[in-house]
Amino acid sequence: MTQRVELATVLDRLAVDELVTDYAVTVDDGDWVAYRALFAPDGRADYRAAGGEEGGAEEIAQWLTRTMELFPMRQHLIVNRRVRFGRLDRDVGDTAVVQADYINPMRFTGADEGGAPDFVCGGRYAFGLVRTPMGWRMHRVTVHEKWRRAPQRSATGV
């Protein structure tokens, strides 16, 4: 590999990493305009394994707008990112897949403002990315929730 190719690969890895980080920040901040902008025009997201929906970026942004009202505090972390370039099924050299684990602590509406999160889940994201004239964008995001911890209710319902 030439130095020029190695530098281009490093720059692509940095751009892909920034895109994944931007994804987490837009969801945590509830910035649904910025969330939509992370996707390619045909981009889709699949949250069904976490009890959600699957659809285009616009449809999912609307669903997230409603759903995240339940959780005014969110701070999910995306770690252990594994990036592989040129792996999407329609590869033309400007694609990548990212596998990354997440942990997502959240607090329900009405919970103690200063308290710890009362809902936590974790799993793995699968991101399918494409290079566009606007830079790297998400073609597909799939959430694979592996576990969750929700508030415990007593037998009396309290």
C-alpha positions in Angstrom: 0.0 0.0 0.0 1.3 3.4 -0.9 1.5 6.3 1.6 -1.2 8.1 -0.3 -3.6 5.1 -0.1 -2.7 4.6 3.6 -3.5 8.3 4.3 -6.8 8.1 2.4 -7.7 5.0 4.5 -6.9 6.9 7.8 -9.0 9.9 6.7 -11.9 7.6 5.8 -11.6 5.8 9.2 -11.7 9.2 10.9 -14.7 10.3 8.9 -16.6 7.0 9.6 -15.8 7.3 13.3 -17.1 10.8 13.3 -20.4 9.7 11.6 -21.0 7.0 14.2 -20.3 9.5 17.0 -22.6 12.0 15.4 -25.3 9.3 15.3 -25.1 8.8 19.1 -25.0 12.6 19.8 -28.0 13.4 17.6 -30.1 10.6 19.2 -29.0 11.6 22.7 -29.7 15.3 22.0 -32.9 14.7 20.1 -31.6 16.6 17.1 -33.8 14.9 14.5 -32.9 17.3 11.7 -29.2 16.4 12.2 -30.2 12.7 12.5 -31.9 12.7 9.1 -28.8 14.4 7.6 -26.7 11.4 8.6 -28.4 9.2 6.1 -28.0 8.7 2.4 -31.2 9.4 0.4 -32.2 5.8 0.5 -31.0 5.2 4.0 -33.0 3.0 6.4 -32.9 2.1 10.1 -34.1 -1.0 11.8 -34.9 -0.8 15.5 -37.2 -3.9 15.6 -34.8 -6.0 17.7 -35.1 -3.3 20.4 -38.9 -3.2 20.2 -39.0 -0.4 17.7 -39.7 0.1 14.0 -37.9 -0.2 10.6 -38.1 2.4 7.9 -36.6 5.3 6.0 -34.7 8.0 7.9 -37.6 10.4 7.8 -40.1 7.8 9.2 -37.7 6.6 11.9 -36.9 10.2 12.9 -40.6 10.8 13.4 -40.9 7.6 15.5 -37.8 8.5 17.6 -39.3 12.0 18.2 -42.3 10.4 19.8 -40.5 7.5 21.6 -37.6 9.5 23.1 -40.1 11.8 24.9 -40.3 8.9 27.4 -36.6 9.4 28.1 -35.6 13.0 28.6 -32.1 11.9 29.7 -30.1 9.7 27.3 -26.4 9.1 27.0 -25.6 6.2 24.9 -22.0 5.1 24.2 -20.9 3.4 21.1 -17.6 1.4 21.6 -15.5 -1.5 20.1 -16.0 -0.1 16.6 -14.9 -2.5 13.9 -14.7 -0.9 10.4 -14.4 -2.8 7.2 -14.3 -0.9 3.9 -15.8 -2.2 0.6 -18.1 -4.8 2.2 -21.7 -3.8 1.3 -23.5 -6.0 -1.2 -23.5 -3.3 -3.8 -19.9 -2.4 -3.3 -18.3 -0.1 -5.8 -15.3 0.8 -3.6 -17.0 3.5 -1.6 -18.8 1.5 1.0 -18.1 0.3 4.6 -19.6 -1.7 7.3 -19.2 -0.9 11.0 -20.0 -3.2 13.8 -20.1 -1.5 17.2 -21.3 -2.3 20.7 -23.4 0.1 22.6 -24.7 0.7 26.1 -27.6 3.1 26.5 -28.5 4.5 30.0 -31.7 6.5 30.0 -34.0 8.0 32.6 -37.8 7.9 32.3 -39.9 11.1 32.3 -40.8 12.0 35.9 -37.9 10.1 37.5 -35.6 11.8 40.0 -33.8 14.5 37.9 -30.5 14.0 39.8 -30.8 10.2 40.1 -29.2 7.5 38.1 -30.7 6.2 34.9 -33.6 3.8 35.6 -33.5 2.1 32.2 -30.3 0.7 30.6 -29.9 -1.5 27.5 -27.0 -2.8 25.5 -26.3 -4.5 22.2 -24.6 -4.1 18.9 -25.1 -1.8 15.9 -24.5 -2.8 12.4 -24.0 0.3 10.2 -23.8 0.0 6.4 -22.2 3.2 5.0 -21.8 4.7 1.6 -19.6 7.6 0.4 -21.7 10.3 -1.1 -20.9 13.8 -2.5 -21.7 15.1 1.0 -19.3 12.6 2.6 -19.9 9.3 4.3 -23.6 8.6 5.1 -25.6 5.8 6.5 -27.3 3.4 4.1 -28.5 1.1 6.8 -28.5 1.0 10.6 -29.6 -2.1 12.4 -29.9 -2.3 16.2 -29.3 -5.8 17.8 -30.4 -5.3 21.4 -28.8 -8.0 23.6 -30.0 -7.0 27.1 -32.0 -4.5 29.1 -32.5 -3.5 32.7 -35.8 -1.8 33.4 -37.2 -0.5 36.7 -38.4 -3.3 39.0 -42.0 -3.3 40.1 -43.2 -4.9 43.3 -46.0 -7.4 43.5 -48.3 -4.5 44.6 -47.5 -2.6 41.4 -45.5 0.1 43.2 
